[in-house]
Amino acid sequence: MQAANLMLLVIAFIVVAYGLGYARSRSLAMPLGGIRHLKSLPFYYGARAALWCGIPALVVLGLWAAFQGKVIQTLVVGSLPPEMIPASPGEASLLLSKISNVASGALPSNFVEAPIAEAADRLQALREQSRLYMSILVVAVAVLAGFLGWIRIRPRLNARSQVETTLKWIFFSCAALAILTTLGIIFSVAFETVRFFHKISFLEFFFGTQWSPQTALRADQVAAEGAFGMVPLFTGTLLISAIAMLVAVPVGLLSAIYLSEYANKKVRGIVKPLLEMLAGIPTVVYGFFAALTVAPFISNLADSIGIDASSQSALAAGGVMGIMIIPFVSSLSDDVINAVPQTLRDGSLALGATQSETMKKVIFPAALPGIMGGVLLACSRAIGETMIVVMAAGLAANLTANPLDSVTTVTVQIVTLLTGDQEFDSAKTLAAFALGAMLFLATLVLNIVALKIVRKYREQYD
């Protein structure tokens, strides 16, 4: 049984355990004169039985799902002939990927060596056995634990205290898991980044002006050892993001001001949902629009006035990206402006200020911290966008500030470097982690600056 189907089965057991625990508590209370003689309400007895049933089964399911892949891979690799056992983790990753492709049918078995085909069959058999054993074990644990929780129900049992304590630890575990996941991401990226800098010079990466991570086939080719200068990538990222923000911030902010302060309810009820629909359009659709409509239009317009323009340009990608993130600025700014107390508006108007003066001198400064938050979210969205850049701006790492030239961004290169079967021992693959670390640091600095700006203006209105 698949893990997803097994999860649904465990949830069904949890529901049944709750119902049985609830019914048992009420049946035990009847001879005593009703549920008022129970230590807790029947709901808590049912919840206790459900927790007894669900927690052990879900823990077993999670642990099995987490470790079965590694165990199966170890068994499969260990069964290979000695001469085919990989010597490094990178070779092991490529070999396991090849075996998995054969097992899934993506790669015909007659195209690979006989030991690889046998390993693929063994992998498929081990996976089926693992699913069978996992299903049996999880169901047995759920039934046994649920029965123990049900049979231990007593009228004087303080089920409420046990349920609340258990839930408190569950909530704490979820919070700790989120923190540990964040730390795990940081440390994993940092570890791979350190490995990258063992292969590539720190100065070359930070100050190099050429980006060509692939290794050339001949020594006389340009960048025979690869060129890993990040300056063109960050320049392209900043250029496209700046163009997007120049489109999104004015349009989104002015739209929010109009909808919140000037538009009547009918117009607001029509325009606001239409603006927010832009956020629901898939980015690949924006990419098609940028590549097939906006980019040719900009190129033809530039040619008509005698300006050289690439068929894929930063202006096309940034302009369409700006349209895409308008709802982030507009919706958040509208909510923040509406949250400004009405007493501030009334006081300003009572002193003789016009509606425009009230907006500029009272409402906008009071809403500025929230507006900055919306702009920051839109900026992060622009920096992290990939699909539009790939389709409208290209993959060329050009060091230029001309918006009519083809450029690329950090996120696009990360995706390009990690696409397909990769060996995580080469500088080319490790460069993706170094780029990710620098992008993380840049976003962190942006957040710190924005928080300082927000705190500075918020102090005037506390």
NUMARLO-76863 format. One record per residue (C-alpha): residue number from 1; residue in three letters; chain; x, y, z. Coordinates in Angstrom, 3 decimals. Example, Ala and Ser with C-alpha at 12.3 -4.5 7.8 and 13.67 -1.06 7.14 Angstrom:
1;ALA;A;12.300;-4.500;7.800 $
2;SER;A;13.670;-1.060;7.140 $
! end
This chain:
1;MET;A;0.000;0.000;0.000 $
2;GLN;A;1.263;3.463;-0.868 $
3;ALA;A;2.170;5.812;1.993 $
4;ALA;A;-0.605;8.251;1.043 $
5;ASN;A;-3.270;5.540;1.077 $
6;LEU;A;-1.845;4.204;4.340 $
7;MET;A;-2.125;7.690;5.825 $
8;LEU;A;-5.816;7.800;4.885 $
9;LEU;A;-6.301;4.377;6.484 $
10;VAL;A;-4.661;5.583;9.709 $
11;ILE;A;-6.942;8.625;9.732 $
12;ALA;A;-9.916;6.282;9.390 $
13;PHE;A;-8.635;4.273;12.375 $
14;ILE;A;-8.293;7.508;14.351 $
15;VAL;A;-11.908;8.438;13.638 $
16;VAL;A;-13.084;4.964;14.654 $
17;ALA;A;-10.991;5.099;17.846 $
18;TYR;A;-12.506;8.455;18.736 $
19;GLY;A;-16.021;7.124;18.274 $
20;LEU;A;-15.329;3.995;20.308 $
21;GLY;A;-13.673;5.962;23.115 $
22;TYR;A;-16.547;8.440;23.210 $
23;ALA;A;-19.126;5.626;23.318 $
24;ARG;A;-17.224;3.712;26.022 $
25;SER;A;-17.018;6.760;28.287 $
26;ARG;A;-20.763;7.332;28.013 $
27;SER;A;-21.541;3.646;28.618 $
28;LEU;A;-19.353;3.664;31.743 $
29;ALA;A;-21.079;6.810;32.974 $
30;MET;A;-24.620;5.478;32.614 $
31;PRO;A;-24.543;3.158;35.710 $
32;LEU;A;-23.070;6.032;37.760 $
33;GLY;A;-25.887;8.435;36.943 $
34;GLY;A;-24.718;10.236;33.793 $
35;ILE;A;-21.669;11.966;32.356 $
36;ARG;A;-21.526;14.426;35.283 $
37;HIS;A;-19.841;11.640;37.238 $
38;LEU;A;-16.997;11.409;34.745 $
39;LYS;A;-13.718;13.154;35.505 $
40;SER;A;-13.746;14.674;31.999 $
41;LEU;A;-16.249;15.185;29.210 $
42;PRO;A;-16.791;12.262;26.790 $
43;PHE;A;-15.099;14.317;24.069 $
44;TYR;A;-11.767;14.087;25.890 $
45;TYR;A;-12.049;10.317;26.333 $
46;GLY;A;-12.661;9.959;22.606 $
47;ALA;A;-9.776;12.310;21.798 $
48;ARG;A;-7.484;10.354;24.129 $
49;ALA;A;-8.325;7.064;22.379 $
50;ALA;A;-7.764;8.741;18.993 $
51;LEU;A;-4.352;10.024;20.084 $
52;TRP;A;-3.374;6.600;21.409 $
53;CYS;A;-4.321;5.111;18.042 $
54;GLY;A;-2.878;7.770;15.746 $
55;ILE;A;0.394;8.950;17.252 $
56;PRO;A;2.269;5.599;17.374 $
57;ALA;A;1.034;4.610;13.917 $
58;LEU;A;2.009;7.965;12.379 $
59;VAL;A;5.420;7.856;14.070 $
60;VAL;A;6.083;4.378;12.673 $
61;LEU;A;4.859;5.461;9.231 $
62;GLY;A;7.061;8.562;9.260 $
63;LEU;A;10.185;6.738;10.383 $
64;TRP;A;9.662;3.926;7.881 $
65;ALA;A;9.089;6.367;5.022 $
66;ALA;A;12.139;8.402;6.048 $
67;PHE;A;14.625;5.535;6.210 $
68;GLN;A;13.335;2.935;3.766 $
69;GLY;A;14.837;4.673;0.741 $
70;LYS;A;18.321;4.807;2.212 $
71;VAL;A;18.169;1.201;3.427 $
72;ILE;A;16.927;-0.078;0.055 $
73;GLN;A;19.599;1.875;-1.820 $
74;THR;A;22.305;0.453;0.440 $
75;LEU;A;21.066;-3.078;-0.175 $
76;VAL;A;20.877;-2.555;-3.936 $
77;VAL;A;24.346;-1.004;-4.223 $
78;GLY;A;25.826;-3.683;-1.966 $
79;SER;A;24.508;-6.408;-4.256 $
80;LEU;A;26.400;-5.066;-7.291 $
81;PRO;A;29.658;-6.662;-8.448 $
82;PRO;A;32.758;-5.231;-6.706 $
83;GLU;A;33.984;-3.517;-9.867 $
84;MET;A;30.690;-1.562;-10.210 $
85;ILE;A;30.449;-0.311;-6.630 $
86;PRO;A;30.801;3.511;-6.784 $
87;ALA;A;33.876;5.088;-5.249 $
88;SER;A;32.311;8.464;-4.345 $
89;PRO;A;28.893;9.806;-3.305 $
90;GLY;A;28.544;11.555;-6.653 $
91;GLU;A;29.059;8.336;-8.602 $
92;ALA;A;26.656;6.564;-6.241 $
93;SER;A;24.001;9.187;-6.919 $
94;LEU;A;24.349;8.816;-10.689 $
95;LEU;A;24.327;5.015;-10.481 $
96;LEU;A;21.222;4.940;-8.274 $
97;SER;A;19.490;7.360;-10.605 $
98;LYS;A;20.260;5.057;-13.517 $
99;ILE;A;18.968;2.021;-11.641 $
100;SER;A;15.792;3.891;-10.649 $
101;ASN;A;15.172;4.923;-14.261 $
102;VAL;A;15.416;1.295;-15.354 $
103;ALA;A;13.115;0.179;-12.528 $
104;SER;A;10.500;2.814;-13.430 $
105;GLY;A;10.610;1.968;-17.133 $
106;ALA;A;12.014;5.338;-18.207 $
107;LEU;A;15.151;3.565;-19.435 $
108;PRO;A;14.868;0.196;-21.274 $
109;SER;A;16.680;-2.624;-19.519 $
110;ASN;A;18.335;-3.784;-22.757 $
111;PHE;A;20.189;-0.447;-22.962 $
112;VAL;A;22.155;-1.046;-19.746 $
113;GLU;A;24.539;-3.649;-18.383 $
114;ALA;A;23.117;-6.893;-17.003 $
115;PRO;A;24.080;-6.107;-13.367 $
116;ILE;A;22.235;-2.772;-13.629 $
117;ALA;A;19.110;-4.523;-14.943 $
118;GLU;A;19.297;-7.077;-12.137 $
119;ALA;A;19.748;-4.294;-9.595 $
120;ALA;A;16.671;-2.556;-11.007 $
121;ASP;A;14.618;-5.725;-10.564 $
122;ARG;A;15.956;-6.081;-7.037 $
123;LEU;A;15.087;-2.430;-6.324 $
124;GLN;A;11.526;-2.936;-7.520 $
125;ALA;A;11.132;-6.116;-5.436 $
126;LEU;A;12.529;-4.458;-2.305 $
127;ARG;A;10.182;-1.517;-2.736 $
128;GLU;A;7.161;-3.817;-2.994 $
129;GLN;A;8.270;-5.786;0.076 $
130;SER;A;8.859;-2.564;1.991 $
131;ARG;A;5.362;-1.291;1.207 $
132;LEU;A;3.854;-4.616;2.320 $
133;TYR;A;5.768;-4.757;5.604 $
134;MET;A;5.095;-1.089;6.277 $
135;SER;A;1.361;-1.564;5.787 $
136;ILE;A;1.236;-4.579;8.093 $
137;LEU;A;3.290;-2.889;10.814 $
138;VAL;A;1.417;0.434;10.739 $
139;VAL;A;-2.007;-1.216;10.807 $
140;ALA;A;-0.943;-3.535;13.646 $
141;VAL;A;0.424;-0.625;15.698 $
142;ALA;A;-2.695;1.472;15.098 $
143;VAL;A;-5.053;-1.337;16.107 $
144;LEU;A;-3.035;-2.431;19.151 $
145;ALA;A;-2.404;1.080;20.460 $
146;GLY;A;-6.010;2.081;19.838 $
147;PHE;A;-7.255;-0.998;21.724 $
148;LEU;A;-4.988;-0.211;24.686 $
149;GLY;A;-6.208;3.360;24.745 $
150;TRP;A;-9.829;2.220;24.580 $
151;ILE;A;-9.592;-0.460;27.266 $
152;ARG;A;-7.882;1.896;29.751 $
153;ILE;A;-10.788;4.350;29.816 $
154;ARG;A;-12.051;4.750;33.393 $
155;PRO;A;-14.613;7.151;34.875 $
156;ARG;A;-11.987;8.710;37.213 $
157;LEU;A;-9.390;9.062;34.464 $
158;ASN;A;-8.431;12.710;33.878 $
159;ALA;A;-8.573;12.480;30.091 $
160;ARG;A;-8.709;16.243;29.629 $
161;SER;A;-5.338;16.802;31.291 $
162;GLN;A;-3.709;14.026;29.251 $
163;VAL;A;-5.158;15.262;25.954 $
164;GLU;A;-4.161;18.882;26.568 $
165;THR;A;-0.648;17.887;27.618 $
166;THR;A;-0.254;15.700;24.549 $
167;LEU;A;-1.516;18.434;22.240 $
168;LYS;A;0.829;20.936;23.853 $
169;TRP;A;3.798;18.688;23.075 $
170;ILE;A;2.527;18.144;19.531 $
171;PHE;A;2.312;21.910;18.950 $
172;PHE;A;5.779;22.360;20.460 $
173;SER;A;7.144;19.620;18.192 $
174;CYS;A;5.662;21.291;15.121 $
175;ALA;A;7.227;24.623;16.076 $
176;ALA;A;10.572;22.953;16.764 $
177;LEU;A;10.366;21.063;13.465 $
178;ALA;A;9.900;24.330;11.567 $
179;ILE;A;12.948;25.826;13.293 $
180;LEU;A;15.052;22.705;12.773 $
181;THR;A;14.065;22.584;9.100 $
182;THR;A;15.214;26.168;8.646 $
183;LEU;A;18.498;25.421;10.413 $
184;GLY;A;18.923;22.273;8.317 $
185;ILE;A;18.501;24.252;5.100 $
186;ILE;A;20.996;26.863;6.260 $
187;PHE;A;23.628;24.355;7.350 $
188;SER;A;23.243;22.168;4.251 $
189;VAL;A;23.635;25.154;1.936 $
190;ALA;A;26.559;26.462;3.992 $
191;PHE;A;28.297;23.066;3.939 $
192;GLU;A;28.033;22.734;0.152 $
193;THR;A;29.119;26.360;-0.258 $
194;VAL;A;32.293;25.677;1.738 $
195;ARG;A;32.981;22.681;-0.513 $
196;PHE;A;32.555;24.946;-3.535 $
197;PHE;A;35.080;27.462;-2.218 $
198;HIS;A;37.571;24.641;-1.766 $
199;LYS;A;37.457;24.196;-5.541 $
200;ILE;A;36.939;27.796;-6.732 $
201;SER;A;38.665;30.913;-5.487 $
202;PHE;A;36.641;33.167;-3.208 $
203;LEU;A;37.816;36.253;-5.118 $
204;GLU;A;36.948;34.748;-8.499 $
205;PHE;A;33.392;34.025;-7.398 $
206;PHE;A;32.678;37.414;-5.848 $
207;PHE;A;34.519;39.653;-8.280 $
208;GLY;A;34.613;37.643;-11.494 $
209;THR;A;32.783;39.156;-14.463 $
210;GLN;A;32.333;35.964;-16.493 $
211;TRP;A;29.944;33.118;-15.817 $
212;SER;A;30.555;29.889;-17.707 $
213;PRO;A;30.286;26.963;-15.253 $
214;GLN;A;30.536;24.220;-17.852 $
215;THR;A;33.967;22.707;-18.489 $
216;ALA;A;35.148;23.017;-22.070 $
217;LEU;A;36.036;19.984;-24.126 $
218;ARG;A;39.389;21.381;-25.310 $
219;ALA;A;42.018;23.215;-23.315 $
220;ASP;A;42.261;26.015;-25.915 $
221;GLN;A;38.596;26.985;-25.472 $
222;VAL;A;37.545;29.976;-23.399 $
223;ALA;A;37.051;29.094;-19.723 $
224;ALA;A;38.549;25.656;-20.077 $
225;GLU;A;38.289;25.229;-16.318 $
226;GLY;A;34.976;27.075;-16.087 $
227;ALA;A;34.329;30.685;-15.120 $
228;PHE;A;32.383;31.244;-11.898 $
229;GLY;A;32.038;35.005;-11.511 $
230;MET;A;28.692;35.842;-9.923 $
231;VAL;A;28.695;39.554;-10.860 $
232;PRO;A;26.759;39.107;-14.156 $
233;LEU;A;24.111;36.987;-12.430 $
234;PHE;A;23.463;39.426;-9.594 $
235;THR;A;23.522;42.328;-12.043 $
236;GLY;A;20.839;40.644;-14.135 $
237;THR;A;18.810;39.800;-11.028 $
238;LEU;A;18.905;43.392;-9.790 $
239;LEU;A;18.136;44.789;-13.253 $
240;ILE;A;15.054;42.639;-13.814 $
241;SER;A;13.849;43.105;-10.221 $
242;ALA;A;14.261;46.870;-10.467 $
243;ILE;A;12.224;46.999;-13.683 $
244;ALA;A;9.524;44.832;-12.093 $
245;MET;A;9.341;47.050;-9.011 $
246;LEU;A;9.186;50.198;-11.147 $
247;VAL;A;6.061;48.721;-12.725 $
248;ALA;A;4.459;47.067;-9.701 $
249;VAL;A;4.965;49.615;-6.911 $
250;PRO;A;3.450;52.731;-8.544 $
251;VAL;A;0.581;50.854;-10.189 $
252;GLY;A;-0.180;48.709;-7.154 $
253;LEU;A;0.101;51.531;-4.623 $
254;LEU;A;-1.993;53.994;-6.623 $
255;SER;A;-4.584;51.272;-7.235 $
256;ALA;A;-4.757;50.603;-3.491 $
257;ILE;A;-5.177;54.306;-2.722 $
258;TYR;A;-7.971;54.647;-5.266 $
259;LEU;A;-9.810;51.530;-4.130 $
260;SER;A;-9.576;52.340;-0.434 $
261;GLU;A;-10.203;56.102;-0.438 $
262;TYR;A;-11.923;57.171;-3.653 $
263;ALA;A;-13.788;54.245;-5.281 $
264;ASN;A;-17.387;53.506;-4.322 $
265;LYS;A;-18.399;50.052;-3.110 $
266;LYS;A;-19.638;48.898;-6.509 $
267;VAL;A;-16.422;49.789;-8.316 $
268;ARG;A;-14.330;48.351;-5.499 $
269;GLY;A;-16.287;45.102;-5.579 $
270;ILE;A;-15.442;44.689;-9.280 $
271;VAL;A;-11.911;46.063;-9.588 $
272;LYS;A;-10.339;44.513;-6.473 $
273;PRO;A;-11.189;40.878;-7.416 $
274;LEU;A;-9.986;41.505;-10.964 $
275;LEU;A;-6.645;42.788;-9.662 $
276;GLU;A;-6.276;39.851;-7.311 $
277;MET;A;-6.928;37.436;-10.196 $
278;LEU;A;-3.510;38.401;-11.571 $
279;ALA;A;-1.918;36.554;-8.642 $
280;GLY;A;-3.694;33.331;-9.607 $
281;ILE;A;-2.375;33.161;-13.162 $
282;PRO;A;0.433;30.554;-13.488 $
283;THR;A;3.876;32.015;-14.053 $
284;VAL;A;4.315;29.915;-17.198 $
285;VAL;A;1.380;31.805;-18.730 $
286;TYR;A;3.109;35.076;-17.941 $
287;GLY;A;6.227;33.595;-19.500 $
288;PHE;A;4.384;32.767;-22.724 $
289;PHE;A;2.897;36.266;-22.781 $
290;ALA;A;6.321;37.838;-22.276 $
291;ALA;A;8.081;35.636;-24.853 $
292;LEU;A;5.420;35.691;-27.586 $
293;THR;A;3.926;39.169;-27.210 $
294;VAL;A;5.905;41.617;-25.085 $
295;ALA;A;9.460;40.709;-26.130 $
296;PRO;A;8.751;40.845;-29.931 $
297;PHE;A;6.836;44.114;-29.448 $
298;ILE;A;9.769;45.721;-27.608 $
299;SER;A;12.254;44.389;-30.171 $
300;ASN;A;10.230;45.683;-33.148 $
301;LEU;A;9.614;49.036;-31.469 $
302;ALA;A;13.327;49.466;-30.747 $
303;ASP;A;14.244;48.546;-34.328 $
304;SER;A;11.735;51.056;-35.706 $
305;ILE;A;13.471;53.909;-33.894 $
306;GLY;A;16.976;52.681;-34.673 $
307;ILE;A;17.921;51.082;-31.337 $
308;ASP;A;19.475;47.628;-31.100 $
309;ALA;A;17.379;45.297;-28.940 $
310;SER;A;17.649;41.597;-28.266 $
311;SER;A;14.751;39.287;-29.011 $
312;GLN;A;14.946;38.333;-25.329 $
313;SER;A;15.402;41.308;-23.034 $
314;ALA;A;15.411;42.261;-19.378 $
315;LEU;A;12.770;44.888;-20.103 $
316;ALA;A;10.281;42.289;-21.363 $
317;ALA;A;10.852;39.953;-18.420 $
318;GLY;A;10.852;42.746;-15.829 $
319;GLY;A;7.758;44.440;-17.249 $
320;VAL;A;5.670;41.269;-17.271 $
321;MET;A;7.008;40.297;-13.852 $
322;GLY;A;5.907;43.709;-12.585 $
323;ILE;A;2.390;43.045;-13.851 $
324;MET;A;2.414;39.689;-12.106 $
325;ILE;A;3.327;41.127;-8.683 $
326;ILE;A;0.949;44.112;-8.807 $
327;PRO;A;-1.592;42.223;-6.621 $
328;PHE;A;1.023;41.711;-3.891 $
329;VAL;A;1.494;45.449;-3.556 $
330;SER;A;-2.114;46.441;-4.233 $
331;SER;A;-3.892;43.959;-1.989 $
332;LEU;A;-1.589;44.347;1.008 $
333;SER;A;-1.471;48.143;0.703 $
334;ASP;A;-5.261;48.290;0.431 $
335;ASP;A;-5.668;46.221;3.591 $
336;VAL;A;-3.142;48.360;5.462 $
337;ILE;A;-4.748;51.641;4.390 $
338;ASN;A;-8.190;50.385;5.416 $
339;ALA;A;-6.729;49.410;8.798 $
340;VAL;A;-5.798;53.032;9.588 $
341;PRO;A;-8.253;54.236;12.277 $
342;GLN;A;-11.155;56.264;10.965 $
343;THR;A;-10.554;58.786;13.743 $
344;LEU;A;-7.378;59.948;11.982 $
345;ARG;A;-9.343;60.675;8.834 $
346;ASP;A;-12.121;62.431;10.726 $
347;GLY;A;-9.675;64.551;12.704 $
348;SER;A;-7.806;65.655;9.576 $
349;LEU;A;-10.989;66.506;7.688 $
350;ALA;A;-12.372;68.337;10.729 $
351;LEU;A;-9.291;70.575;10.759 $
352;GLY;A;-10.008;71.620;7.186 $
353;ALA;A;-7.714;69.320;5.215 $
354;THR;A;-8.877;68.058;1.839 $
355;GLN;A;-9.217;64.378;1.066 $
356;SER;A;-5.990;64.485;-0.919 $
357;GLU;A;-4.116;66.220;1.902 $
358;THR;A;-5.501;63.733;4.392 $
359;MET;A;-4.237;60.892;2.242 $
360;LYS;A;-0.754;62.393;1.802 $
361;LYS;A;-0.186;63.836;5.277 $
362;VAL;A;-2.080;61.449;7.578 $
363;ILE;A;-3.158;58.118;6.099 $
364;PHE;A;-0.103;57.339;3.985 $
365;PRO;A;2.463;58.006;6.753 $
366;ALA;A;0.388;55.962;9.210 $
367;ALA;A;0.157;53.058;6.749 $
368;LEU;A;3.770;53.277;5.587 $
369;PRO;A;5.120;50.360;7.710 $
370;GLY;A;2.512;47.987;6.266 $
371;ILE;A;3.059;49.329;2.755 $
372;MET;A;6.791;48.699;3.130 $
373;GLY;A;5.965;45.131;4.114 $
374;GLY;A;3.940;44.672;0.922 $
375;VAL;A;6.721;46.158;-1.190 $
376;LEU;A;9.240;43.856;0.493 $
377;LEU;A;7.082;40.824;-0.270 $
378;ALA;A;6.768;41.921;-3.892 $
379;CYS;A;10.532;42.455;-4.111 $
380;SER;A;11.215;38.965;-2.740 $
381;ARG;A;8.742;37.547;-5.261 $
382;ALA;A;10.543;39.336;-8.081 $
383;ILE;A;13.986;38.145;-6.978 $
384;GLY;A;12.832;34.532;-6.751 $
385;GLU;A;10.966;34.351;-10.070 $
386;THR;A;12.397;31.899;-12.605 $
387;MET;A;9.972;30.902;-15.349 $
388;ILE;A;9.389;34.372;-16.810 $
389;VAL;A;13.143;35.049;-16.922 $
390;VAL;A;13.871;31.757;-18.684 $
391;MET;A;11.269;32.381;-21.375 $
392;ALA;A;11.637;36.140;-21.867 $
393;ALA;A;15.178;37.113;-20.807 $
394;GLY;A;17.167;34.034;-21.796 $
395;LEU;A;20.101;32.222;-20.205 $
396;ALA;A;22.973;34.453;-21.312 $
397;ALA;A;25.013;35.780;-18.386 $
398;ASN;A;25.754;39.239;-19.790 $
399;LEU;A;27.235;41.964;-17.600 $
400;THR;A;25.135;44.904;-18.729 $
401;ALA;A;22.812;47.596;-17.429 $
402;ASN;A;20.976;47.916;-20.746 $
403;PRO;A;17.378;46.707;-20.268 $
404;LEU;A;17.183;45.833;-23.969 $
405;ASP;A;19.909;43.192;-23.681 $
406;SER;A;19.481;39.532;-22.787 $
407;VAL;A;20.399;38.722;-19.188 $
408;THR;A;19.860;35.940;-16.676 $
409;THR;A;19.297;35.733;-12.935 $
410;VAL;A;20.615;33.778;-9.983 $
411;THR;A;17.525;31.578;-9.656 $
412;VAL;A;17.576;30.639;-13.334 $
413;GLN;A;21.186;29.523;-13.089 $
414;ILE;A;20.469;27.504;-9.939 $
415;VAL;A;17.745;25.610;-11.782 $
416;THR;A;19.982;25.128;-14.820 $
417;LEU;A;22.876;23.791;-12.755 $
418;LEU;A;20.713;21.284;-10.876 $
419;THR;A;18.653;20.025;-13.826 $
420;GLY;A;19.099;16.365;-14.740 $
421;ASP;A;21.429;13.775;-13.248 $
422;GLN;A;24.242;15.644;-11.537 $
423;GLU;A;27.346;14.584;-9.658 $
424;PHE;A;27.601;16.629;-6.474 $
425;ASP;A;31.399;16.595;-6.472 $
426;SER;A;31.967;19.041;-9.317 $
427;ALA;A;32.335;22.798;-9.039 $
428;LYS;A;29.541;23.216;-11.584 $
429;THR;A;26.933;21.594;-9.339 $
430;LEU;A;28.270;23.051;-6.100 $
431;ALA;A;28.064;26.516;-7.653 $
432;ALA;A;24.268;26.314;-7.298 $
433;PHE;A;24.620;26.122;-3.515 $
434;ALA;A;27.036;29.042;-3.458 $
435;LEU;A;24.580;31.115;-5.480 $
436;GLY;A;21.769;30.070;-3.149 $
437;ALA;A;23.806;31.131;-0.106 $
438;MET;A;24.555;34.546;-1.612 $
439;LEU;A;20.895;34.996;-2.540 $
440;PHE;A;19.918;34.090;1.026 $
441;LEU;A;22.336;36.665;2.441 $
442;ALA;A;21.099;39.327;0.035 $
443;THR;A;17.488;38.675;1.022 $
444;LEU;A;18.457;38.754;4.700 $
445;VAL;A;20.104;42.173;4.278 $
446;LEU;A;17.029;43.397;2.429 $
447;ASN;A;14.793;42.253;5.283 $
448;ILE;A;16.999;43.956;7.898 $
449;VAL;A;16.976;47.254;6.002 $
450;ALA;A;13.211;47.099;5.524 $
451;LEU;A;12.654;46.367;9.233 $
452;LYS;A;14.790;49.366;10.190 $
453;ILE;A;12.763;51.596;7.858 $
454;VAL;A;9.490;50.256;9.230 $
455;ARG;A;10.636;50.715;12.837 $
456;LYS;A;11.773;54.270;12.154 $
457;TYR;A;8.412;55.403;10.789 $
458;ARG;A;6.317;53.298;13.164 $
459;GLU;A;7.705;55.117;16.190 $
460;GLN;A;6.051;58.332;15.034 $
461;TYR;A;2.570;56.815;15.221 $
462;ASP;A;2.707;54.509;18.252 $
! end
